[in-house]
Amino acid sequence: MSWFWSLLLGLVINSLTLQAETASACPSACTCLAPQCHVLCQNASLTSVPSGLPEDTLELHLENNNLTRLEAGAFLGLVQLNALHLSSCGLRHLTPGAFEGLNHLEHLHLEGNKLESLEEGVLGNLSSLLYLHLENNRISFLGQDAFQFMNKLSALYLSHNQLTELSDRSLDGLPQLRWLFLDNNLLFNISANAFSGLKQLHKLSLEANNLTSIPRTLRQAKSLQFLQLSRNTIQKLKPFGRRLRSLTELYLDEVGLQEVSASFLVGMRRLRILSLKGNRLESISLPRIKGQTELRLGGNPFCCDCQLLWLRVYLQMTMAKGSQEEVLCSTPMALRGQRLLSVEIQQLTCPAFGTKVTTATYRSGGGFVQSTNPTIPLDVENRSKKATTVVATTRTTPLSPLQHPMPTSKALPEPWDPCFANRMRSVDVKPNGETTLAVTWSATGDQDRFEVRYSAGEAMQALWVTGALAEVDIHQLQAGRDYKVCVIPLSTDVAKCIAPSARQCSVGHTIETIVDVQPVHATPAPLHSALGTGVGVSLVILVLVALGLAGAYKHWSRQAGFQRHFDDDDPGGERYNPDPYKVDGIYESIEEDRNIYVTAASQWLTEADEKLDCSLATPTSIMATPRYVTF
């Protein structure tokens, strides 16, 4: 065992020698952590970048110093540098070439300084940069090609600056940009082609700017998933999302909205969250809204009349969490302060509670006099006052038509049919492939919301359809099966429709799957041939395992980077920084919209991107939560 103790003693001596050599090469105002290759020079009152930095430095901290200017070649020799922290250093100017030689830099922190502009070439050839932090500066101008050659940049933080406009070439050279934060600036003009080169843009924040309309350049952001436009001045919404088919979250809080176009959601097929809180909406009509979309409407002065009947039914059927408590009535006075869901449907009338009757009388002295008590005939009231001539006239204002007519318990025909079979004319079901049925139907009146139920003798499934076209394709069915399909007009009593009538139902048959089996005339291979094949496969597997172990060893032996974790689900891109000086680790570049960080002792993974599930729900009964289909 003596050889073991000798080996251990040698390793300890080598480690101490390495630390001593590193300590001797460390600048006097800094602390060097040899195992992590981190150099800590923050809060050291430095006026320039210290000289004599170790060449193998992976992460350099210079924040909270007095580096008002960076000269060209300030970091020459740090060819392995991966992260550079220069936040809160009072920087006013970046000299072109200041970052020359940093070919492996992935993280650059320049937030909290006094930079006023970004000219062409000031950031140098940072072709490996992934994250660039420029928030909380005084930047009012972005020069053309200011971000040139940044082909890998994934996140750009420009929040809390003084930008007033973006030109066509302000963001050129960023083909892989996924996150762009421009909130809390002074933007009032964004060029129609400002985002033309951002083909991979997933998250965009334009909150708290001076925009008065939706920027036209958003039509080019086809990959956009998250859009924040709150706290601007946008009083009317028009259709703008025909190409935003990937958008899942849209925030338009406190923008002064007074009107929302009924068709502005056209094209937003995957929208999961629509937030319109804190606006001036008295009414809203979104006939194309999907049942899977969560509406956030708190803080609006809604008038609870027949125009919101569809919204009450929608909230009741979807049971969207949060929306139930948020939608409050402001008018009429009788309903002020009440939750829309607690108001009886019979109370949502136009005008309230039926027709409005105005009665007047003409007296011999001339002029019309309003009755002080509408329950007492005017001729009786005036007869007690000895009027000589009484002529009564009545003017009736008819009830305004409902925008989204829904049957209520007091408006149902006799005898009551919760399936509303008398509103359906026909239902037709035809195959449209091995696992798809095309369903079309016709109905009377202006009914535009239906529940489509279908079953192959098993548990009934359902989906909702809304829109002008009375048709839908039902996918992912079993081939060669008979499916009974029924169409029921949507109402608050749709759950009570247990047995739809024959005119509401039809049977469709999916196409049989034809398996073309070809005869096999091959002669059985000899035993030794099969054995040889097995040995060959085994050798290949052994070689691959050996290569994998070698790669893992090489990966493990590399002295690590730094610990950092970005929460992709947070719109603001908040970052969690564990102590970077305790455990060595490796930070890998993001893949899609998540970051993976692996350390020698532990591993953190951000939540993976949610994948869109296009399959139909499979409820255990017809009252399971249905899917919404919009045309």
ROTOR-381130 format. One record per residue (C-alpha): x negated, y negated, z. Coordinates in steps of 0.2 Angstrom, whole numbers, padded with zeros to 4 digits, always signed. Each point is the difference from the previous one (the first is absolute). Layout:
N
XYZ...
END
This chain:
631
+0000+0000+0000-0015-0011+0001+0002-0005-0019+0017-0006+0004-0005-0012+0013-0015-0006-0011+0012-0004-0014+0012-0009+0012-0014-0010+0007-0006-0005-0018+0017-0006-0005+0002-0011+0016-0018-0007-0003+0005-0004-0019+0016-0008+0005-0008-0011+0013-0014-0005-0013+0013-0004-0013+0010-0011+0013-0016-0009+0005-0005-0003-0018+0018-0007-0004+0000-0011+0015-0017-0007-0004+0007-0004-0018+0016-0008+0007+0002-0020+0000-0002-0007+0017+0018-0008+0000+0008+0017-0006+0003+0017+0007-0003+0015-0011+0009+0016+0002-0011+0013-0008+0011+0015-0001+0014-0010-0008-0011-0012-0010+0010-0015+0007-0008-0017+0003+0009-0011+0012-0004-0019-0001+0017-0008+0004+0001-0015+0012-0019-0003-0001+0001-0018-0005-0009+0004-0017-0002-0013-0013-0006+0012-0014+0000+0018-0003-0014+0008+0011-0015+0007-0009-0007+0018+0003+0016+0009+0000-0002+0019-0002+0001+0006-0018+0012+0014+0005+0013-0011+0008+0018+0006-0005+0010-0013+0010-0006-0018+0004+0010-0011+0013-0004-0019-0002+0017-0007+0006+0002-0015+0011-0017-0008-0004-0004-0017-0009-0003+0006-0017+0007-0015-0010-0008+0005-0016-0006+0016-0008-0015-0002-0012-0004+0011-0015-0007+0017+0005+0004-0001+0018+0002+0019+0001-0013+0006-0011-0007+0017+0005+0016+0006+0008+0004+0012-0014+0010+0012+0011+0011-0013+0008+0018+0006+0001+0009-0013+0010-0005-0019+0003+0009-0010+0014-0001-0019-0003+0016-0006+0008+0001-0016+0010-0017-0006-0004+0005-0017-0006-0005+0004-0018+0004-0015-0012-0009+0006-0016-0005+0016-0008-0015-0001-0012+0001+0010-0016-0011+0015+0003+0002+0000+0019+0006+0019+0000-0013+0005-0013-0006+0018+0002+0015+0006+0010+0004+0014-0012+0008+0011+0013+0010-0013+0010+0018+0005+0002+0007-0011+0014-0003-0019+0000+0007-0011+0014+0000-0019-0003+0016-0004+0009+0001-0014+0013-0013-0012-0009+0002-0017-0009-0002+0006-0018+0010-0012-0012-0002+0008-0017-0006+0016-0009-0010-0004-0016-0005+0012-0013-0015+0011+0005+0000-0005+0019+0004+0018+0005-0013+0007-0011+0001+0018-0008+0009+0009+0014+0005+0014-0010+0003+0012+0014+0010-0012+0011+0017+0008+0007+0006-0013+0012-0003-0019-0001+0006-0011+0015+0002-0018-0003+0015-0004+0011+0000-0016+0011-0011-0011-0011+0003-0016-0009+0000+0007-0018+0010-0011-0011-0007+0006-0017-0004+0017-0008-0012-0002-0015+0002+0010-0016-0009+0017+0002-0003-0003+0019+0002+0018+0002-0008+0007-0015-0008+0017+0000+0010+0005+0016+0006+0016-0009+0003+0009+0016+0008-0013+0011+0015+0007+0009+0006-0014+0012-0002-0019-0001+0005-0010+0015+0003-0019-0004+0013-0004+0013+0000-0016+0010-0009-0011-0013+0005-0015-0011+0003+0007-0017+0013-0009-0010+0000+0009-0016-0007+0016-0009-0005-0001-0018+0000+0013-0013-0018+0005+0004-0001-0003+0019+0001+0019+0003-0009+0007-0015-0012+0014+0002+0010+0010+0013+0007+0015-0009+0001+0011+0016+0007-0013+0012+0014+0008+0011+0003-0013+0014+0001-0019-0003+0005-0011+0015+0003-0018-0005+0012-0005+0014-0001-0017+0010-0007-0010-0015+0007-0015-0009+0004+0010-0017+0013-0009-0010-0005+0006-0017-0006+0017-0006-0004+0003-0018+0011+0012-0010-0016+0011-0003-0008-0002+0017+0003+0018+0004-0002+0007-0018-0016+0010+0004+0006+0007+0017+0006+0016-0007-0002+0010+0017+0008-0014+0012+0010+0009+0013+0002-0013+0014+0002-0019-0003+0004-0013+0014+0005-0018-0006+0008-0005+0017+0001-0018+0006-0005-0009-0016+0009-0013-0010+0008+0011-0013+0017-0006-0006+0003+0016-0012-0006+0017-0002-0016+0000-0010+0002+0006-0017-0017+0009+0001+0008+0013+0011+0008+0008-0015-0018+0006-0004-0003+0009+0017+0008+0016-0005-0008+0010+0014+0005-0012+0013+0008+0009+0016+0000-0014+0013+0005-0018-0003+0000-0014+0013+0008-0016-0005+0007-0006+0017-0001-0018+0005+0000-0008-0017+0014-0011-0007+0010+0011-0012+0018-0005+0001+0006+0012-0014-0004+0017-0005+0001+0005-0018-0005+0017-0008-0019+0002+0000-0003+0019+0004+0003+0009-0016-0018+0006-0001-0002+0002+0019+0005+0018+0000-0012+0005+0013+0005-0014+0013+0005+0007+0017+0000-0015+0011+0006-0018-0004+0000-0014+0013+0008-0016-0003+0003-0006+0018+0003-0019+0004-0001-0006-0018+0016-0010+0000+0010+0011-0010+0018-0006-0004+0004+0012-0014-0006+0017-0005+0004+0006-0018+0009+0017+0000-0012+0007-0013-0017-0006+0007-0003+0018+0006+0000+0007-0018-0015+0011-0002-0005+0002+0018+0005+0018+0001-0011+0005+0014+0004-0014+0012+0001+0006+0018-0001-0017+0010+0009-0016-0006-0003-0014+0013+0010-0016-0002+0000-0006+0018+0002-0018+0006+0007-0007-0016+0016-0010-0004+0011+0014-0007+0018-0002+0003+0004+0015-0011-0010+0013-0010+0005+0012-0014-0012+0014-0005+0010+0013-0009-0017+0008-0006-0006+0003+0017-0005+0018+0004+0005+0010+0015-0018+0003+0005-0004-0018+0001-0001-0008+0017+0008-0018+0000-0007-0012+0012+0012-0015+0001-0001-0008+0017+0001-0018+0003+0011-0004-0015+0017-0010+0003+0011+0013-0008+0018-0004-0004+0009+0017+0005+0014+0001-0013+0004+0011-0015-0017-0004-0008-0009+0010+0013+0012+0015+0000-0013+0010-0011-0014-0004+0013+0010+0006+0015+0004+0016-0009-0018+0002-0006-0006-0003+0018+0012+0013+0007-0004+0013-0013-0019-0002+0000-0001-0004+0019-0016-0010-0004-0010-0002+0016-0002-0018+0006+0013-0007-0013+0015+0005+0011-0006-0013+0013-0006-0013-0011+0015-0004-0011+0010-0012+0010+0015-0011-0005-0002-0019+0000+0018-0004-0007+0015+0001+0001+0001-0006+0018+0010+0015+0006-0015+0011-0005-0015-0011+0005-0013+0010+0009+0007+0017-0004-0010+0014-0009+0006+0003-0017+0002+0019+0004+0011-0004+0015+0012-0010-0011+0016+0010-0006+0000+0002-0019+0018-0008+0001-0007-0016+0006-0012-0002-0014+0012-0010-0011+0000-0014-0013+0007-0011+0008+0000+0008+0017+0015+0011+0004+0009-0001-0017+0008-0015-0009+0000-0019+0004+0016-0009+0001+0002-0019+0000+0017-0007+0003+0005-0018-0002+0016-0011+0000+0005-0016-0009+0009-0013+0011+0011-0014-0007-0014-0013+0006-0012+0008-0013-0015+0011+0002-0003+0018+0005-0001+0005+0018-0009+0016+0006+0010+0011+0012-0007+0000+0018+0006+0017+0003+0000+0012-0015+0011+0013+0010+0015-0012+0000+0008-0005-0017-0003-0018-0004+0019-0004-0003+0004+0006+0018-0014-0011+0007+0005-0015-0010+0018+0003+0003-0003-0003+0018-0008-0016-0005+0016-0005-0010-0009-0001-0017+0011-0005-0014-0007+0011-0014-0011+0015+0001-0008+0009-0014-0013+0014+0004-0013+0007-0012-0012+0014+0002-0017+0003-0008-0008+0017+0002-0019+0003-0003-0002+0019-0005-0013+0011+0008-0017-0001-0009-0004+0016-0009-0013+0011+0009-0017+0001-0008-0002+0018+0006+0017+0007+0002+0001+0014+0013+0016+0008+0006+0005-0004+0018+0012+0009+0012+0013-0013-0003-0002+0000-0019+0001+0018-0004+0014+0007-0010+0013+0012+0006-0002+0014+0003-0018-0003+0005-0014+0009-0010-0017-0003+0007-0007+0007-0017+0009-0013-0010+0003+0012-0014+0012-0012-0009-0015-0011-0004-0009+0013-0010+0004+0005-0018-0013+0013-0004-0016+0008+0005-0012+0008-0013-0015+0011+0004-0012+0006-0013-0018+0008+0001-0015-0011-0003-0014+0013+0001-0003+0015+0011+0002-0009+0017+0010-0015-0005+0018-0004-0002+0007-0016-0008+0016-0007+0009+0011-0013-0008+0017-0006+0006+0013-0013-0003+0010-0010+0013+0014-0013+0001-0002-0017+0006-0017-0008+0004-0006+0013+0012-0019+0001-0001-0006+0011+0015+0002+0018+0000-0005+0016+0009-0006+0014-0011+0001+0017+0009-0007+0016-0007-0001+0018+0005-0004+0018-0007+0010+0009+0013-0012-0005+0014-0001-0016+0011+0007-0015-0008-0012-0014-0005+0004-0018-0004-0007-0016-0007+0007-0017-0002+0001-0010-0017+0002-0019-0002+0000-0010-0015+0009-0003-0016-0004+0016-0009+0010+0015+0006-0013+0014-0003-0014+0008+0009-0012+0015-0002-0002+0013+0014-0017+0007+0000-0009+0015+0008+0014+0012-0001-0001+0019-0002-0001+0006-0018+0015+0011-0006+0012-0005+0014+0018-0007+0000+0001-0016+0009+0017-0008+0006-0002-0019-0001+0013-0012+0007+0000-0019-0001+0009-0010+0014+0002-0019+0001-0010-0007+0015+0009-0007+0015-0002+0000+0018+0011+0016+0001-0010+0010-0013-0005+0012+0014+0018+0005+0002+0001+0006-0018-0001+0018+0002+0009+0007-0015-0002-0011-0016+0013+0003-0013-0003+0009-0017-0001-0016-0010-0015-0005+0011-0009+0016-0002-0009+0010-0014-0011+0015-0002-0017-0001-0009-0012+0014-0004-0019-0002+0000-0009+0008-0014-0007+0018+0003-0019+0001+0001-0006+0011-0014-0016+0010+0004-0009+0005-0015-0010+0016+0005-0013+0006-0012-0005+0018+0000-0018+0003+0005-0010+0013-0010-0016-0002+0009-0010+0015+0004-0004+0001+0019-0018-0005+0003-0012+0012+0008-0003+0000+0018-0018-0006-0001+0005-0015-0010+0012-0005+0013-0014+0003+0013-0012-0011-0010+0013-0014-0001+0003+0000+0019-0019+0000+0003-0002-0015-0012+0014-0010+0009-0008+0004+0017-0017-0007-0006+0009-0016-0006+0008-0002+0016-0016+0002+0010-0009-0013-0011+0014-0012+0003+0000+0002+0018-0019-0002+0001+0001-0016-0010+0014-0006+0011-0010+0003+0016-0015-0009-0008+0011-0015-0004+0007+0000+0018-0017+0000+0007-0006-0014-0010+0016-0010+0004-0002+0004+0018-0019-0005+0001+0004-0017-0008-0002-0014+0013+0017-0007+0001+0009-0016-0003+0013-0009+0011+0016+0003+0007+0015-0008-0007+0018+0004-0003+0013-0010-0010+0018+0003+0003+0008+0001-0017+0018-0001+0006-0003-0017+0008+0005-0013-0013-0013-0012+0008-0014+0012-0002-0005+0000+0018-0016+0009+0004-0004+0011+0014-0019-0001+0005-0005+0013+0013-0017-0002+0008-0012+0002-0015-0015+0003+0011+0004+0016+0009+0003+0013-0013-0008+0001-0017+0012+0002-0015+0003-0001-0018+0013-0012-0008+0007+0006-0016+0009-0011-0014+0018+0000+0000+0010+0011-0011+0017-0007-0006+0006-0010+0015-0008+0009+0014-0018+0000+0008-0009+0015+0007-0013-0002+0013-0010+0015+0006-0011+0001+0015-0012+0013+0007+0011+0003+0015+0018-0004-0006+0010-0004-0015+0014-0013-0002+0012+0000-0015+0012-0014-0004+0018+0006-0005+0000+0005-0018+0011-0009-0012+0018+0005+0000+0005+0010-0015+0016-0003-0009+0012+0014+0002+0010+0001-0016+0009+0016+0005+0019-0001+0005+0003+0003+0019+0006+0017+0005+0012-0004+0015+0009+0014+0010+0017-0008-0003+0008-0013-0012-0003-0013+0014-0019+0001+0000-0008-0016-0005+0002-0002-0019-0011-0008-0013+0004-0016-0009-0002-0001-0019+0002-0017-0008+0002-0004-0019
END
